[in-house]
């Protein structure tokens, strides 16, 4: 029951694995965890969810929390990490069931676990990161609002690997990067994401040796994640990204209503 036979697969499984490498585990685990949730819900409630409620009682809730924090069953911890409230992730199969169930009802979320090339192609077509549902920032700079209401435009600085002499000039010649008026090398969110997905080592370097503000906010959490410690930080950058995600969803719904003449 608990150990899957990875040789016992059908022709459909073989076809699905070409797009989603972990299809065998995903499909078998969904059925298994469905049984666990159906037969033993009281055990999950008494153990994990009671512990989660008790720990979170010792801290005030954040006003904005990224959606994937909740989907992963993360626990709000009573301390800050890297400029934001720390959240612990208990990587338990029974907790992933709810997230997997959501993926099963949303084809785009299933593609978030696909192989690098099919996943990247789907994300570029959708114009957003499928795992976090965040839209790409397709501008070389971004507009931020100060606490007193004024708008300030800041450059979307290129990651460290894109500023290496020779690489920077090559990217600029290809039209993938440019220079802001103050001399800062800049690049769109979409371009950075595309290159780092095609060359994962660059993504690792950006996280562990960051030069961008939002990456610097998450540096400690990224190092802990690299070491296998599941702690994330709800930084200001993470909250801003969640707001942009919500605004993009609202704008898309408004546009749909407009198209329908409502």
N, C-alpha and C positions, 0 to 999 in steps of 0.2 A: 504493500500500500504506500509506503513512504519512500521507496527507492524505485525510480522509474527505469524501465528497460529502454535504453536509447537505441537499441537495434530493432525494436518492435515498432516500426513506422510504416505508414501507408505511402502510396504514390503522392497523395495530396500533401503529406508532411514533407516529403522530399522537395516538392515544388515550393512550398511555403518557406522552407529553410533557405532557399536561394535569395529571398527578399529579407526575411527576418531570421538571422542566424540562431537565435535562442527560441525558435518556435516550439521545439519539442518540449522543453521545460515549461514554457509559458502555457501551452495548451493542457499539459498533464497537471500542472500545478493549479490551474484554475478549477479543474474538476475536484482535486483533492481538497483545496481550501474551501470550496463550496460545501463539501461534506462537513468540514470542521466547524464552519460558521453555523451550519444548520443543526448539527448534533450537540455542539459544546459552546453555545454563546455565553453561558454563565461563567465558564472558565476564563474566556477572554475578558469579560467584564470585570471579574474579580481581580484578575492579575494586572493586565496592562492598563486598561482604562481607569481603574481606580487609582493606580499609581500616577497616571497622567494627571488626573483631576487634583490629587493631593499636592503634587509638585507645583502645578500651575496656580494653586491657591496662594502661594507665597510671593507672587509678583503680579503687577497690573498688566492687563492685556494691551497689546499694541493696537493703535487705531487702524493701521494698514498692515496686512500680512500677505505675502505672496501666496497665490492659490495652491502652488505645489507643496508648500509647507504643510497645509492642511491635508492634502491628498496623501502625503507620505506618513501621516500620523505623527508628525514631529511634536515633541514636548517642549513647551516654553520653559526655559530654565531661569532661576532667580539671579542671574548675573549677566553682564554685558560682555560682548566679545567683538573686537575690531570695530567699535563705534556703533554697535546695535545690540538688541536683545539676542541672547544666544538661544538656539533651538537644537535639541538633541534628536537624532534620528535612530530609532531602534529598528534595525534592519531585520525584521521578522516576517516570514512568509505570510502569516495570517494578516498582518497589517498591509502588505502589498496587495492583498486580494481586492480591497476596495478600489485601489488605484487601477488594478488590472481590469476590474469590472467596468470602470469608467472608460478605459481604453476600448473594451469590447463594444461599447455603445457609440464610440466615436472613432471612425476609421483614421482620422488624422492623427489621433493619439497612438494608434497601433503603429503607424509609420515612424513615430518617434523612436521606436526600438528596432527599426529596420537597419540594414547594413549602411555603412557611411555614404555610399554613392546614391542608392535609392532615396535615403532619408534627406540628403542634401538637395537632391533634385525636387523632391516634394516640397521642401521648405522654401526653396527659391520660387517655386511656382505659387505657393500659398502666400508668400511675402511675410512669413513669420516663423519663429522658432517653435516647432511643434510641441516640445516637451513643456516649455513654460508658457506657450501661447502668446509670446510677446512679439509684436510687429518689428520688422527691421527699421532702423533709422537710416534713411537713404540720403542724408545730408552730411556735408563736411563739418557742420557746426550745429549746435543745438541752442534753443532759446530757453533760459531759465528765469524764473520769477523770484525776485528778492523778497524778503519778509515784508518790506514796505510797499510792494506791488509793482515795482519797476521791472522791466524786462531787460535781461542781460544776455548777450549772445557769446557763447564760449566755443572754442574750437574742439572738434571731436578728434583728439590727438591720436596719432597712429601708435600701434603697439611697438615695443622695443625692437622686435625682429624686423619691422618694416623701416626702422631708422638706421639700420646698418648701412654704412657707405657702400654704394654699388647697388644694393637691394632697393634703397630709397629712390635712386635715380631711375632704375629699371621700372619700378611701379609707377612713377610719375610719367615716364615716357609712354607707358601703356595706358595712361589715363585712369589708373586705379588709385592714385594718391595725388595729393597736391600740397601746397604750402599756404597756410593762413597768413593774414596781413602782418601778424606779429612775428612771423618766421616759424611758427609751430607746424611740423609736418602733420597733415590730417588725412583721414581715410573714412569712408562710410562704414557703418556697422555691418552692412550686408557683405561688403568686400572682405573685411576682416574675418567674419564668420565663415565665408566660403573658403578662403585660403587656409584657415586654421583647421577646418574639417577635412580638407584634402591632405594636409600635412599635420597630423595630430601633435607631433613634437613641438610645433610652434605654439599650439594652444597651451601645452604644459608650461612652456617657458613664459608665456604671458601671465599665467596664473601664479607661478612660483617667483618670478622676477618681474613684477608689474611696474609699469610707468604711468598707466592710466588711473585716474582717480577712483573710478568704480572698482577696478581690480585691486588697487591698494587697500580699499575698504575691506575687501574679502580675503586679503593675503593670508592672515592667520588661519581663517577657516579653510582656505584652500590647502594650506600646508597640513593641517590636521586631517583633512579629507584624503590627501595624498598618502598619509601615514595610516589610513584605515580607521580614523576616529570620526564618527558621523556627527559632527557639530557644524551648524550653519549660523550665520549672523544676519539678522534682519536690519541691515544698514539703511541709510537714507537712499543710497543708490538702488537697493532692492525694492524699497517702497516706491520710489519714482518709477521704476520699471513696471511695477504692478499697476500703478495709476495709468501709465501709458497703455497697458494691456486693456484695462477696463474702458478707457476712453476710445480705443480702437474698436472694441466690441460695440459700444454705444453708437459710435459713428456709423459702423456697418449696418446696425439695426435701423438707425434713422434713415440711412440711404435706401435701405430695402423698403421701408414704409413709404418713402417719397416715390420710389419706382412704382409702387402699387397704387399711387394716387391717394394715399391716406393722409 
